[in-house]
Amino acid sequence: MNSSQTPSIQDLKKTLVAAGLEIFRTRPDAVHLAERPRPNQILDAGISVRPAGAGHADGAFELRVVLRCQRSDFPRETPDQLWNRVRELAQPDVTAVGYDEIEQRELPVFDPGDKTKTLDTWYELVYSRVLPDVEHAIDEAKRVLPVEKFVKGGQ
């Protein structure tokens, strides 16, 4: 792929696969990477790569990383305290290297057998970093794949 032009999502997907990255899903605007805690298990897709879009140089890419905390791990804490736990988790490997917080999401986790019951609530923060070309995006994706993205209870 020519790094000075914006590729289609399908071309981006092919480039990421060729670089050794595994794809979880492809959406019209982004390619979500698979994260595996063990070789045969897909856990999540908290990292996505997308063309950077308007306001950025041609060929630039945006990498997004989602980090979260679960209410059930800290049942006595306020939402603000939970958001702060996620921000603390993000500090050394995400915000310290140039990512910006772009979205805050409070997501209920419903009982699959009874959609009226909430089992837990996730407090997610989405971080974004724009990289100059696909090569830098691939290198950064490989760097953040092993970064811890979940605040563990008892911390």
Secondary structure, DSSP 8 states (H G I E B T S, - for coil): --TTS---HHHHHHHHHHTT--EEEEETTEEEEEE-SBTTB--EEEEEEEE--TTS-TT-EEEEEEEEEEGGGSTTS-HHHHHHHHHHHHTTTTGGGT-EEEEEEEEEEEETTEEEEEEEEEEEEEEEEEESSHHHHHHHHHHHTTS--B--TT-
